[in-house]
Amino acid sequence: MPPHVVLAHAAYSTTPSTEQELQAIAAPSNAAPRVLLHSCCAPCSGAMIHEMSRLSLNISIFFYNPNIHPRREYEIRKEENKRFAEKLGIPFVDCDYDSKAWFERAAGMEYDAERGSRCTMCFDMRMERTALHAKENGFNVIATTNATSRWKDARQVDDSGVRAAAKYEGLEYWKADWQTNRMTLLKYQISAGERFYKQEYCGCSYSLRDSNKWREANGIGKIKIGGEEAGMGDRYFTNPEVDAEEESQEVVDEFFSSANEVATADDKEEREKLWNLYKERKKQQQAAGAEDDGLAAVNNW
Ligand code: SF4
């Protein structure tokens, strides 16, 4: 990685403290790491690139995300990630948008809960392609920005990475705790500094559908794709503290405890019934003056 990458990110370094030093990410175990970083979007890549820069690693970004739907959202996320990589002088590999293959693999899992088997397939598919590209192009370490979001189950993401890397001798999946408070704040400092587009759902058409259902049940406007206005809140990242708070462990846990109650229902009809029940319950809570803390969780990616 060129030295100017370190300089470009120096402004984002959080004030050193004992806790932060303890939370610093350790380098991969490979003695001469050449890292292929699978990236899902610019906001999730910022803090990881910063850490890799701190460790003076040689990295390339691999953009392979056939899950993202619709195409317009895919192009927005990709172009932003590409611009960011170009600004830092990091090689960017733009891989296929084989969404047809993704939908084929997701068949029968359309109504699975987020963090369920559809997500395992989605991580597997992306990490398998990342590992293949790594092996064919001389990389010996792979990592993914999916591991940095608290909206994802880190163990589920890591398991896919480990499975994919295990297919090729000498290829390491870099497992680290990318979801610490320090990394989360750093991610949003960089996102605000770069004024990244604030996406409002994980990526696939099913997460778009379910996030909109959840919003409807909570009286929040629908997700907006592209444009200068978001469905709720700002279109672009501007406030690191507020954004980091939206991804606090408490907010994420609250979202999944309520959303999964609905999403784990066996069939579509039952899910619809549960959504309506949930909506009614929310209305009653609001009428009774209960605090609606669920409104804070708007960016489940
Ligand atoms: S919710 Fe996210 S991780 Fe899960 S299948 Fe959809 S895009 Fe993939």
Residues whose N, C-alpha, C, O or C-beta is under 5 A from the ligand:
A	BS01	SF4	N67 E114 R118 C119 C122 C202 G203 C204 S207
